[in-house]
Amino acid sequence: MQRKGAFVIDMKKWKRKDKSCMLCKNPYMEGKKQKLPVSVVDWRSSQKCSMKVSSSIYQSSESLVSASTSSIENNWNVNLGINVKRGEGSLTLAGSNSKLAEYSMEKTKKDRFSFTSHSISCEYYSYRVSSKRIIHPEFKRALSQLPKQYDPKFKTRFYKLIDSFGTHYITKVTLGGKVNSVTSIRQCQTALQGLSVEEVKTCLDVEASASVMGKAKTNINSKHCDEAKTKTENKNSFSSNFNDRLTEIFGGHTTEPELLFSSDKDPGAYKEWLSSIPQHPDVISYSLEPLHELLPTTNPARKLLRKAVHDFILEKSLWRNCSEPCSAGIKPDPKEPCLCSCKNNPGVTADCCPSKKGVARAKVTVLRAQGLWGDHTTGTDGYVKVFEKNNMLLGRTTVIYNNNNPHWVMTFDLGDVILTNYNPLKLETWDEDNKWDDDLLGTCFVPLKTGVSENFCNLNHGILYYKTEVTCAPSLAGPSCSDYVGSPMSFNLEKAYVSRHSRPIPQDMLREMGVVPNEEPLAVKQIGHEAYNSVQLL
């Protein structure tokens, strides 16, 4: 969501035709009387402040951005004819070009992230825009300059107006103060510290509550979080360990950028900000109407502008299109179809992250032997036993009879192992006699390290050849899989996608949705940030 720098409704005109004006007492400014613009009706002053920090977890940037529209109190896309569901994926319409989208979506292309959101608000005033509102002269002038038709030739003229004035205007407003803090959490790096995203969110809740209510009133999770700090890298507060954050503050005055996590640095910062809201309120929630609703139904430009707004929103929207399928045997998350859910695996978390450092998938292949000598008069009846840690038999090869140079090429899957505390594999080569009196021809101890490695070891009589294949779990690297690495998208996908699972809507899909094509490549520049009565949904 972007507020535009231009006004579509004249909010500075307060004098009526009879030269009178509407005065309202402001109880939060010592009863001071304030003039209301002519376009404003139903002014109310009513304080409603939350003392509890609201928080949520989002497993994808798409769900985070979609939730950011919660400050819109009505169905903003009514009368625009936009269908959000499209075949295999869905569309992200509102907020796709917002500061929050820019912050969160690019990150997901570099690694797997979850996001926590913490917010709190305090309402003081509300009003509604009159049905007899006064159109701002600048907007009226821009409307008069629109072409009489909307087609590829004149499309850019309409988009220029939308760029300046937005796609929607505000019709109902709540003023006050609000703080939104979004924290980025690397899922697998967090799991390797022995923490879950839910645990991090809970402990951030505790610290945010301490900033709002004071440390003396923090909740029952405080003790648990104090203990959990010892798992973090620097053993400081969770907000300092997980400090990749975007904070947006609406209304009030403060110099503290981390207002919801300021209890240690500046314990009084939140209360100071709260007390400044009545004098410096901002828009914290609102209802919207598409820009064309400002034009009378008799004005031919109304339908043309409606179509332009429809096309503009779709062209700036994103198509959720999963960039990578789940591996065999792993199911998609029912709530997040582009994410995978891993269960019943001790080495992997529910988010498909390694549960600890050193997690790897290992295989050993017994290849062949050379120069065995087990029997005096005939060739060796050779076979190999494979032992895991604690001398547990994993399996054995078949017996190859009467052959001093047998070829087995048998693979044994060790499954998930922890390399950092895994003892070397033991391979025993035997000559079969009567099964109870078989002869041990030699023992090999095979260390496990990442990669594919073919090697051999000397037996008492002969040589055994084998191969090991060790693959680190996702997000791990190094000889013993103890180094954390991100899970970036492939280079080609990264160029095509805006986030890990969203990309611009393809041109053929836009055509199917009725979007008027461009006469030539069009670059729409986003401008402006602040306004009270015009917004752009993207």
C-alpha positions in Angstrom: 0.0 0.0 0.0 1.3 3.4 -0.9 -0.1 6.8 0.0 0.2 9.2 -2.8 1.5 12.8 -2.6 -1.5 14.2 -4.5 -5.0 14.8 -3.2 -8.2 13.9 -5.0 -10.5 15.6 -2.5 -10.0 19.1 -1.3 -9.3 18.8 2.4 -8.2 22.4 2.9 -11.5 24.1 2.1 -13.5 24.6 5.3 -15.7 27.6 4.6 -19.2 26.8 3.5 -21.2 28.8 0.9 -22.8 30.9 3.7 -19.2 31.6 5.0 -19.8 29.6 8.1 -17.7 26.6 9.2 -18.0 23.5 11.4 -16.1 23.7 14.7 -15.5 20.7 16.9 -14.0 20.5 20.4 -11.1 18.2 20.7 -11.2 16.7 24.3 -7.6 15.4 23.8 -6.2 18.9 23.2 -7.8 20.7 26.2 -11.1 21.3 24.5 -9.5 23.3 21.7 -11.9 24.0 18.8 -10.8 22.8 15.4 -12.3 23.6 11.9 -13.5 20.7 9.9 -13.1 20.6 6.1 -16.3 20.8 4.2 -15.8 17.3 2.7 -15.6 15.8 6.2 -18.7 14.5 8.1 -19.3 12.4 11.2 -16.3 13.6 13.1 -15.8 11.6 16.3 -13.3 11.8 19.1 -13.2 8.5 20.9 -10.1 6.9 22.5 -9.5 3.2 22.0 -6.1 2.0 22.9 -4.8 -1.5 23.0 -2.5 -2.5 25.8 -1.7 -5.9 24.2 0.7 -6.4 21.4 -0.8 -8.3 18.5 1.5 -10.8 16.9 1.5 -13.4 14.1 3.8 -15.7 12.2 3.9 -15.8 8.4 5.6 -18.7 6.6 5.9 -16.8 3.3 6.4 -13.2 2.1 3.1 -13.6 0.1 1.0 -14.3 3.2 2.8 -11.4 5.1 2.0 -8.9 2.3 -1.6 -10.1 1.9 -2.1 -9.6 5.7 -0.8 -6.1 5.5 -4.2 -5.0 4.0 -5.9 -5.7 7.3 -6.1 -1.9 7.9 -8.5 -1.7 5.0 -12.0 -2.1 6.5 -14.0 -2.8 3.3 -13.8 -4.8 0.1 -11.5 -2.5 -1.9 -11.8 -4.4 -5.2 -15.6 -4.4 -5.4 -16.9 -3.1 -8.8 -13.5 -3.7 -10.4 -14.2 -7.2 -11.8 -10.9 -8.7 -10.6 -10.7 -12.5 -10.0 -8.0 -13.3 -7.4 -7.9 -17.1 -8.2 -6.2 -18.1 -11.4 -5.9 -21.8 -12.2 -2.9 -23.3 -10.4 -2.0 -20.2 -8.4 -3.5 -17.1 -6.8 -2.8 -13.4 -7.3 -1.3 -11.0 -4.8 -3.0 -7.8 -5.6 -2.8 -5.2 -2.8 0.6 -4.4 -1.4 2.7 -6.1 -4.1 4.8 -2.9 -4.6 4.8 -1.7 -1.0 7.8 -1.1 1.3 6.9 -4.3 3.2 6.9 -6.3 -0.1 10.2 -4.8 -1.1 11.7 -5.7 2.3 10.4 -9.3 2.5 10.2 -10.7 -1.0 13.8 -10.2 -2.1 15.0 -12.0 1.0 13.1 -15.2 0.2 15.1 -15.6 -3.0 18.3 -15.9 -1.0 17.2 -18.2 1.8 14.1 -19.7 3.5 12.5 -17.1 5.7 9.6 -16.9 8.1 8.3 -13.6 9.3 6.8 -12.4 12.7 4.6 -9.4 12.9 4.1 -7.3 16.1 1.7 -4.4 16.2 -0.2 -2.2 18.5 -2.5 0.8 17.9 -4.3 3.6 19.6 -7.4 5.3 18.0 -8.4 8.8 18.8 -10.5 10.2 16.0 -12.6 9.1 13.1 -14.5 10.7 10.2 -16.2 10.0 7.0 -15.8 11.7 3.6 -19.1 13.3 2.6 -21.0 12.1 -0.5 -21.0 15.8 -1.4 -17.2 16.0 -1.3 -15.3 18.7 -3.1 -13.0 17.4 -5.8 -9.5 18.9 -5.6 -8.8 21.3 -8.5 -5.6 19.5 -9.5 -7.4 16.2 -9.8 -10.3 17.8 -11.7 -7.8 19.3 -14.1 -6.1 15.9 -14.7 -9.5 14.3 -15.3 -10.4 16.9 -18.0 -7.2 16.1 -19.8 -7.9 12.3 -20.2 -8.4 11.0 -23.7 -11.9 10.2 -24.9 -11.0 6.5 -25.4 -8.9 3.9 -23.6 -6.8 1.7 -25.9 -3.1 0.8 -26.3 -2.4 4.2 -27.9 -3.8 6.2 -24.9 -3.2 3.8 -22.1 -0.1 5.6 -20.8 -2.1 8.8 -20.3 -4.5 7.0 -17.9 -1.6 5.3 -16.1 0.1 8.7 -15.7 -3.0 9.9 -13.8 -3.1 6.8 -11.7 0.6 7.2 -10.9 0.0 10.7 -9.6 -3.3 10.1 -7.7 -3.4 6.4 -7.0 -5.9 3.7 -7.7 -8.3 4.4 -4.8 -9.4 7.2 -2.5 -10.2 7.0 1.2 -13.8 7.3 2.3 -13.8 6.5 6.0 -10.9 7.2 8.3 -9.6 6.3 11.8 -6.9 8.5 13.1 -4.4 7.7 15.9 -1.1 6.0 16.2 0.1 2.5 15.2 3.4 0.6 15.2 4.1 -2.4 12.9 7.3 -4.3 13.3 8.1 -7.2 11.0 11.1 -9.5 11.9 12.8 -11.8 9.3 13.8 -15.2 10.7 16.0 -17.6 8.7 14.1 -20.8 9.3 17.0 -23.3 9.2 19.6 -21.2 10.9 17.1 -20.8 13.8 16.5 -24.5 13.9 20.2 -25.2 14.2 20.3 -23.1 17.3 17.7 -25.5 18.8 14.9 -22.9 18.4 11.6 -22.9 16.5 10.1 -19.9 14.7 7.2 -20.2 17.1 9.6 -20.0 20.1 11.3 -16.9 18.7 7.9 -15.2 18.1 6.8 -16.0 21.7 10.0 -14.5 23.1 9.7 -11.4 20.9 6.1 -11.1 22.3 7.6 -11.0 25.8 10.1 -8.3 24.9 7.5 -6.2 23.0 5.1 -6.5 26.0 7.9 -5.3 28.3 8.3 -2.1 26.1 4.6 -1.4 26.2 3.6 -2.4 29.7 7.0 -2.4 31.6 9.1 -5.3 32.6 7.3 -5.8 35.9 4.1 -6.9 34.0 5.6 -9.3 31.6 4.0 -12.7 31.2 4.6 -16.3 32.3 6.8 -17.0 29.2 9.6 -14.7 30.6 11.4 -17.4 32.5 11.4 -19.8 29.5 12.7 -17.0 27.2 15.5 -16.2 29.7 16.6 -19.8 29.5 16.2 -19.9 25.7 18.5 -17.0 25.3 21.4 -19.3 26.1 20.8 -21.1 22.8 21.3 -17.9 20.7 24.6 -16.9 19.2 25.4 -13.9 21.6 23.0 -14.9 24.4 21.5 -11.4 24.4 17.8 -10.5 24.0 15.8 -12.1 21.2 15.2 -8.7 19.6 19.0 -8.1 19.3 19.7 -11.6 18.1 16.8 -11.5 15.6 17.3 -7.9 14.5 16.6 -8.0 10.8 13.4 -5.9 11.1 11.2 -3.4 9.3 9.4 -1.0 11.7 6.8 1.4 10.5 5.4 4.0 12.9 2.3 6.0 12.0 1.3 9.0 14.1 2.9 10.5 17.2 6.5 11.6 17.6 9.5 9.5 18.5 13.2 9.3 17.9 13.4 5.6 18.8 13.3 3.4 15.6 12.7 0.2 17.6 9.7 1.4 19.5 8.3 -2.1 20.3 11.7 -3.4 21.4 13.0 -0.5 23.4 12.6 -1.6 27.0 16.4 -2.0 27.5 17.6 1.0 25.6 14.9 3.5 26.5 12.2 2.2 28.8 10.1 5.4 28.5 10.1 5.6 24.7 6.7 3.9 24.1 4.8 6.0 26.7 6.3 9.2 25.3 5.2 8.3 21.8 1.8 7.4 23.1 1.3 10.7 24.7 2.2 12.6 21.5 -0.5 10.9 19.3 -3.5 13.2 20.0 -1.5 16.2 18.7 0.0 14.3 15.8 -2.4 11.6 14.6 -2.1 9.7 11.4 -4.4 7.4 9.4 -4.3 3.9 10.9 -7.4 2.3 9.2 -9.7 3.3 6.4 -12.2 2.3 3.8 -11.5 2.7 0.1 -13.3 3.2 -3.1 -11.9 3.0 -6.6 -10.9 6.3 -8.2 -13.6 6.2 -10.9 -16.3 6.3 -8.2 -15.5 10.1 -7.8 -16.9 10.6 -11.3 -20.7 10.9 -12.0 -22.2 7.9 -13.8 -23.1 10.2 -16.7 -19.4 11.1 -17.3 -18.0 8.9 -20.1 -14.5 9.0 -18.4 -15.9 7.0 -15.5 -15.9 3.6 -17.4 -12.6 4.4 -19.0 -10.9 5.2 -15.7 -12.5 2.0 -14.1 -10.9 -0.1 -16.8 -7.6 1.6 -16.5 -7.5 1.0 -12.7 -8.5 -2.6 -13.3 -5.6 -3.1 -15.7 -3.1 -1.1 -13.6 -3.7 -3.3 -10.6 -3.4 -6.5 -12.5 -0.2 -5.5 -14.3 1.4 -4.6 -10.9 0.1 -7.8 -9.2 2.0 -11.0 -8.6 1.2 -14.5 -9.6 2.0 -17.1 -6.9 3.6 -19.9 -8.9 5.6 -22.4 -6.8 9.2 -22.4 -8.0 10.1 -25.8 -6.7 8.1 -29.0 -6.0 8.3 -30.9 -2.7 10.7 -33.9 -2.8 9.2 -37.4 -3.1 7.4 -38.5 0.0 7.1 -34.9 1.4 3.7 -33.3 1.3 2.9 -29.6 0.7 1.8 -27.5 3.6 -2.0 -27.3 3.5 -1.9 -23.6 4.5 1.0 -22.7 2.3 0.9 -24.7 -1.0 4.4 -23.7 -2.1 5.9 -24.8 1.2 6.7 -28.4 2.2 6.0 -30.1 5.5 8.3 -32.8 6.9 7.1 -35.1 9.7 8.2 -38.2 11.5 11.9 -37.7 10.7 14.2 -37.3 13.8 16.9 -35.5 11.8 14.6 -32.9 10.2 12.1 -30.4 11.7 8.5 -29.9 10.5 9.8 -27.1 8.3 12.2 -29.5 6.6 15.2 -27.9 8.2 18.1 -30.0 9.8 17.4 -30.3 13.5 21.1 -29.9 14.4 24.5 -29.4 12.8 26.1 -32.4 11.1 22.9 -33.9 9.7 23.6 -35.7 6.4 22.4 -38.5 4.2 25.0 -41.3 3.8 25.4 -44.4 1.7 28.3 -46.9 1.4 28.8 -49.2 -1.6 30.9 -52.3 -1.3 32.5 -52.4 -4.7 35.0 -55.3 -5.0 37.9 -57.1 -3.5 41.3 -58.1 -5.0 43.7 -60.8 -4.0 41.7 -62.5 -1.3 43.0 -65.7 0.2 40.7 -67.7 2.4 40.9 -71.3 1.3 44.1 -73.3 0.6 42.8 -75.4 -2.3 40.0 -73.4 -3.9 39.1 -69.7 -4.4 37.6 -67.6 -1.6 33.9 -67.7 -0.8 33.8 -64.0 0.0 31.3 -61.6 1.5 31.3 -58.3 3.5 29.5 -57.2 6.6 28.7 -53.5 7.2 28.5 -52.2 10.8 27.1 -48.9 11.9 27.9 -47.1 15.1 27.8 -49.1 18.3 28.8 -52.1 16.2 25.2 -52.6 14.9 25.0 -54.8 11.8 23.6 -52.8 8.9 23.7 -55.6 6.4 25.9 -57.9 4.4 26.7 -58.6 0.8 25.9 -61.8 -1.0 28.5 -64.6 -1.0 30.5 -64.9 -4.2 31.9 -68.4 -4.3 35.3 -69.6 -5.4 36.6 -66.2 -6.4 39.6 -64.3 -5.0 38.6 -61.1 -6.9 34.9 -60.8 -6.3 32.7 -57.9 -7.5 29.7 -57.1 -5.3 28.7 -53.5 -6.1 26.1 -53.5 -3.3 24.9 -50.2 -1.7 23.8 -49.8 1.9 21.8 -46.7 2.8 22.6 -45.4 6.3 19.8 -42.9 6.1 20.2 -39.6 8.1 23.3 -39.5 10.3 24.9 -36.9 12.5 28.5 -36.6 11.1 29.8 -34.6 14.1 29.5 -37.6 16.4 29.3 -40.5 14.0 31.9 -43.3 14.5 33.6 -44.6 11.4 31.8 -47.4 9.6 33.2 -50.9 9.9 33.5 -53.2 6.9 34.5 -56.8 7.7 35.5 -59.1 4.8 34.9 -62.8 5.4 35.5 -66.2 3.8 32.5 -68.5 4.3 33.2 -72.0 5.5 30.4 -73.6 7.5 28.8 -70.3 8.6 29.7 -70.9 12.2 33.4 -71.1 11.6 33.8 -68.5 8.8 37.2 -66.8 8.5 37.7 -63.0 9.0 40.0 -61.8 6.3 40.3 -58.2 7.5 38.6 -55.2 8.9 38.3 -51.6 7.4 37.2 -48.5 9.3 35.7 -46.0 7.0 35.3 -42.4 8.1 32.4 -40.4 6.7 32.9 -37.0 5.1 30.9 -35.0 2.6 31.0 -35.8 -1.1 31.5 -39.0 -3.2 34.7 -40.8 -2.4 36.1 -44.1 -3.7 38.8 -45.7 -1.6 40.3 -49.0 -0.6 41.8 -50.6 2.5 44.3 -53.4 3.0 43.1 -56.6 4.5 45.1 -59.4 6.1 45.1 -61.0 2.7 44.0 -58.8 -0.2 42.4 -55.4 -0.7 38.8 -54.2 -0.4 37.4 -51.3 -2.5 34.4 -49.2 -1.4 32.6 -46.0 -2.1 31.0 -43.5 0.2 28.3 -40.9 -0.7 27.5 -38.3 1.9 25.2 -35.4 1.2 24.6 -32.6 3.8 21.1 -31.8 4.7 19.7 -28.6 3.2 21.3 -25.4 4.6 24.4 -27.3 5.8 27.9 -27.5 4.2 31.5 -28.3 5.1 33.4 -31.6 5.6 31.2 -32.6 8.6 28.1 -30.6 7.5 28.4 -28.3 10.5 28.5 -25.0 8.5 25.3 -23.1 7.9 24.6 -22.0 4.3 21.5 -20.4 2.8 19.2 -22.1 0.3 19.1 -19.6 -2.6 17.0 -20.0 -5.7 18.7 -21.0 -8.9 20.1 -18.1 -10.9 17.5 -18.4 -13.7 14.6 -18.6 -11.3 15.9 -15.7 -9.3 15.9 -13.5 -12.3 12.3 -14.5 -13.3 10.8 -14.3 -9.8 10.0 -11.4 -7.5 10.0 -13.6 -4.4 10.7 -17.3 -3.9 7.2 -18.3 -5.1 5.8 -15.2 -6.9 6.5 -13.8 -10.3 4.9 -11.0 -12.5 1.8 -12.1 -14.2 2.7 -13.4 -17.7 1.5 -11.3 -20.6 -0.6 -14.1 -22.1 -2.4 -14.5 -18.7 -3.0 -10.7 -18.6 -4.5 -10.9 -22.1 -6.9 -13.7 -20.9 -8.0 -11.4 -18.1 -8.9 -8.7 -20.5 -6.0 -6.3 -19.8 -5.5 -3.9 -22.7 -2.0 -4.5 -24.2 0.7 -1.8 -24.3 1.5 0.0 -27.4 5.2 -0.2 -26.4 7.1 -1.3 -23.3 5.8 0.7 -20.3 7.7 1.5 -17.1 5.4 2.9 -14.4 7.3 4.8 -11.8 6.0 4.8 -8.2 6.1 8.2 -6.6 5.0 9.8 -3.3 4.3 8.4 0.1 2.1 10.6 2.2 -1.6 11.6 1.7 -4.8 11.3 3.6 -7.3 10.7 0.8 -5.6 8.9 -2.1 -3.8 5.6 -2.0 -2.4 3.1 -4.4 -3.0 -0.5 -3.6 0.2 -1.8 -5.0 
